[in-house]
Amino acid sequence: MLIFEPQPGRHAEAGEVMRAALARAGQAGWRCWAYRNELRADEITLFLEGPAAEGGGDAPVFGDEIARLKSLAARFEPVRSLIEYPLEEQAT
């Protein structure tokens, strides 16, 4: 997951890159989606989940889309996935 805000005037370019990223992830068997924050209209969150098929997790999901998004962003924050954090104790 990553959170970013496009630079002023770069929203259309960022939208094109986002669509390319979503398409590439889907072709690689991943589920990828984005949403705009209702409270901060410029903030976009990109989610990635998968891969859908077994063994698909070893190949890169994106080409240069993430680097392109970063170059268009006024703010860019990669966020760790919740599954990387222990949210509750495991019963033994």
Secondary structure, 3 states (H helix, E strand, C coil): CEEEEECCCCHHHHHHHHHHHHHHHHHCCCEEEEEECCCCCCCEEEEEECCCCCCCCCCCCCCCHHHHHHHHEEEEEECCCHHHCCCCCCCC
